[in-house]
């Protein structure tokens, strides 16, 4: 079963660090790890993995204990482009990154 979250406002580099903690683990173990990881992306990944697990339980009739994370892919999304006022009437660009998160369970 799969779950996707697109255009989430977190850096893909930072989210990938947290995703490395749970790749290949069982779903219950991954959810426990993400629940107690003190990162912004951990909360976001928790929601996506939980959604994928509930999709498998409700739609396919699988047991939660049997589920394992097959793949957890984080790709770059579009940047939110903002500007920061600077001296002498100039403006400095601020690029706020977004990410696309895909979870597949087996």
FENHUHU-V329435 format. One record per backbone hydrogen bond with DSSP energy under -1.0 kcal/mol. NH is the residue of the N-H (numbers start at 1). CO is the residue of the C=O. If there is no record, write none. Layout:
nh-><NH/NH>
co-><CO/CO>
//
This chain:
nh-><3/5/8/10/15/16/17/18/19/20/21/23/25/27/30/31/32/33/34/35/36/39/43/44/45/46/47/48/49/50/51/52/53/54/55/56/57/58/59/62/69/70/71/73/75/77/80/82/84/86/90/92/94/96/99/100/101/102/103/104/105/106>
co-><103/101/99/8/11/12/13/14/15/16/18/19/22/67/26/27/28/29/30/31/32/37/39/40/41/42/43/44/45/46/47/48/49/50/51/52/53/54/55/56/25/104/104/102/100/98/96/94/92/90/87/84/82/80/8/75/5/73/3/71/1/68>
//
